[in-house]
Amino acid sequence: MKIIGENSGSREYIADYYASYYANTLIVTTKGLDLELPRLLTTYMIIDLSRNRFEGHIPSIIGDLVGLRVLNLSHNVLEDVIPASLQHLSVLESLDLSSNKIVGEIPQQLVSLKSLVVLNLSHNHLVGCIPQEK
């Protein structure tokens, strides 16, 4: 995933900045205070990066966020296919990838997401049918 720099016009990958920090701990700075959140990957986790003008592809490494319950990447400019690695998000309850430029078929592997209640893939360029459990 890339973000377009507001002032510089540059494009930078988010993973380049944060990949090494997410292994065990996440430090969030809010109102000048640093808050350390240890063991982020094993706790209830929501990621909402909607409406941020991110472009590029959805990184397959998102499949490693085993505690992820809600993933909202809607209303960006994400392209390419839905990564099959999302099948590893066994506790994912809501997946919203709507209003992007995602192409291809919905991965059959998403059928394994037994906790999934909300799936919004509308307003993309997907083809084929919604996968069914065999």
BELKAPE-V817999 format. One record per run of one state. SS is the DSSP state (A for helix, B for strand, O for the rest). FROM is the first residue (numbers start at 1). TO is the last residue. If there is no record, write none. Layout:
# BELKAPE-V817999
ss=SS from=FROM to=TO
ss=SS from=FROM to=TO
This chain:
# BELKAPE-V817999
ss=O from=1 to=1
ss=B from=2 to=4
ss=O from=5 to=10
ss=B from=11 to=13
ss=A from=14 to=21
ss=O from=22 to=24
ss=B from=25 to=30
ss=O from=31 to=32
ss=B from=33 to=38
ss=O from=39 to=39
ss=A from=40 to=42
ss=O from=43 to=44
ss=B from=45 to=48
ss=O from=49 to=54
ss=B from=55 to=57
ss=O from=58 to=59
ss=A from=60 to=64
ss=O from=65 to=67
ss=B from=68 to=72
ss=O from=73 to=76
ss=B from=77 to=79
ss=O from=80 to=83
ss=A from=84 to=88
ss=O from=89 to=93
ss=B from=94 to=96
ss=O from=97 to=102
ss=B from=103 to=105
ss=O from=106 to=107
ss=A from=108 to=112
ss=O from=113 to=117
ss=B from=118 to=120
ss=O from=121 to=124
ss=B from=125 to=127
ss=O from=128 to=134
